[in-house]
Amino acid sequence: MGICQSKLPQEGTPLRPQEKDLLKSYRIIFVMGGPGCGKGTQCENMATKYGFCHIGLGELLREEANQATVRGQQIREFMLKGMLVPTGVILDLVNDNMLSRPQSKGFLIDGFPRELGQAKEFERIVGRSPNIVIVFDCSTETMFHRVLLRGQKENREDDSEDIIRQRLETHYTMYEPVLAFYQQKNLLRSILAEDAAENIFAKCCSVIDSLQ
């Protein structure tokens, strides 16, 4: 089945009232930034320090894409073209992962939302905004070289040169409206991601501590 005939949902699955209530009780932090900006590494560090659960959207999508199912094949097609996977799939993955970890103190959702429709759909389904949105500010050149190096080390087929360029182009096209959306809500906190790793982590902690 070609990508144009994809039946992947554009809307997330509605939550039951008790599921909505549960998700309203958590600290939810979105961590945004382009591929290779270092958000995954910093999320792991923050999760360890604060007892939060780290949900890496890229990792979830790669796991789904490796499944021998029609859905997995369709997701894989999107990823190999450097395109965004439809919003409904993304929302279901994120919500299912949060609901499967009721013991968590909070969630660091890494790589979400990737475009404005995902941000609005999250609020429609979950019935709330995130507590804060951390944005890793990193140059295109730095991200390109980091992802290329990662692809060579890990042998990831979505980290080839052509796909990286397409991913970065898609990222920047979709990104600005999301930043404006959260800026308007006064939820956006930008962190320069080309600093030393320990300095980036200290700034991330400062943002989280401000929520206490």
N, C-alpha and C positions, 0 to 999 in steps of 0.2 A: 504494500500500500504506500503510495507516494505521500509526500509531506502535505501536498495541497488537499488530499482527501482525508487528512487527519481527523479522527473523531475525538481527539483529546479535548476535555471540557474547558471552556473559557471561564466558567464560574465555579467557585468552590462548593463543596457539599455543605448544606446548612447544618449548624450545630444544634444539639438539644439544649433546652434552657439550663440544665445542670452543668453541661459542658461549658457554656458561656460563663456561668457563674464561677466555675473553677478557673478559667483563663483570666477572669477579671481580678483574681486574688494574687496573681503572680507579678513579679517584676519582669517586664519584657523589654529587652534592649535590642534594637536592630543595629547591626554593624555593617556599614556599606563601604564600598570602594571597588575600584576596578580589579580585574584579574591580576594577581601578583603584587598587590599593594601590602600584603602581610597581615591581612585581617584574621586569617585562619589561625596563624601562630599566636597572635595576641589574644584571640578569643580563648584558646586553650589555656593560656596563662591566667586570664581573668576567671575562667571557669574554676580552675584549681584554687585560686585565692578566695573566691567568694562562695563557692559551693553551688554555682549556677550550672545549668546544663548547656553545653555548646551544641547548637544545631547548625551544621555546615550544609547549606543548600546545595553547593556544588557536589559535595560527597554523596548526598542523598540522591541527586540526579544521576550521578555515575553508577551508583548501586542499582537504580531502577533500569538504566540503559543496558546493564549487563544481564538483565533477566531475559529469559527466552520466552517472552510474551509479546503480543502485538503492541501493547502499550510501551514496553521496554524498547522495542524496535523503533517505534515512532519517536520516543524521546531521544534515542541515539541519533536518529536522522537530524533532528533539530540541532543537537549539540555539535555534530560533525559539520554542520553548515554555519556554525557560529551564531545561530539564531536563538531567540528566547523561547523556551518551552511555554506552552499556553498556561495562562494564569490559574485555571481551575486545578491543574495538576500540582502546581507550586503550592497553592493554598492548602490542598488536601495533605500534601507531604508535611508542611510546616505544622498544621493543626494536629494531625495524627501523632506526630512526634512529641509535641507538647503534652497532649492528653495521655500519652503512654508513660509519662514520667511524673505522676502526681506528687512524688516525694521531693521534687526539685525546689530549691529556694528561689529560682528564677531562670530565665532563659536568655542566652546570647544567640541571636539568630543571625548567622553570618552569610552575607550575600543576598539579603532580602530587605526591601523589595527592589526589583531590578527595573521596574517601570511604574508609572503612576497608577495604572489600572490595578496592579498588585497591591499598592498601598491602600487604595480606596476599597478594594474587595476585602482586604483584611479587616478594615474597620466595619464594613457592612456585616460580615459574617461573625466576627468575634465581638463586635459591639464596643470597641475601645481602641484608643491609640496606643502605641508603645510608650513606655515611661520616658525613653530618651532614644535618640538616633545618633550614633557615633559614625562620623565619616572620615575615612582615611584618605588624605589628600596626597596624591603621588603622581609624578609626571608620567606621560605616556611612554616615553623612552625607557624610564626605569622599569615600569611594569612589563613592557615588551621583553626586555632582556631577562628579567627575573622569571617570567613564565616560560620563555624559550629554554632557559637553563633547567628549570623544573621538569619540563617535558622530556629533555634529554636524560635527566637522572632517573625519572620515574617511568619513562616510556609510555606517556599518556598520549593517546591519539588525538585528543582535543587540544593539545598544546603544541601543534605544529605551527610553522611560521604563518602560513596563509590563514589558518583558523584563528590564530591569536590576533592578527590584524582585523579580521572580521569581528571577533568578540569585542575588541577595543572600540571599533567603530559603532557597533550596536550599543555598547555600554554608554558611550558619550551621547549618542542620539537620544537614548531613553532617560538618561540620568538627571539632567537639569530640572525637568518638571517635578521630579520626586524631591529633590533638594529644596525647591521653592515651596512645595507643599508642606514639608516639615519645618522649614524656616518660618513660615507663616504661623505655625502652631507653637513656635519658640521651643522646639524639641531638638534642633540640630546642634551638634557639637563637633566641630572640625578639628582634626589632629593631623599635623604634618607627619607623613609616614616615610619620610626619607631621612629621618633622624636615627640615632643609635637605638637599637631594639629596647634597651632598658629605659631610655627616655620616653619612648612611645608608650611603653607599659605604664610608666609613672603617670603620664597624662590620662591614659585610659582609667586608671584607678581613681584619679582625681574626679573624673566625670561620674563614676559609679558612686564614690563616696558622697558626692553632692546630693544623691538621691536618698541617703540614709535619714 
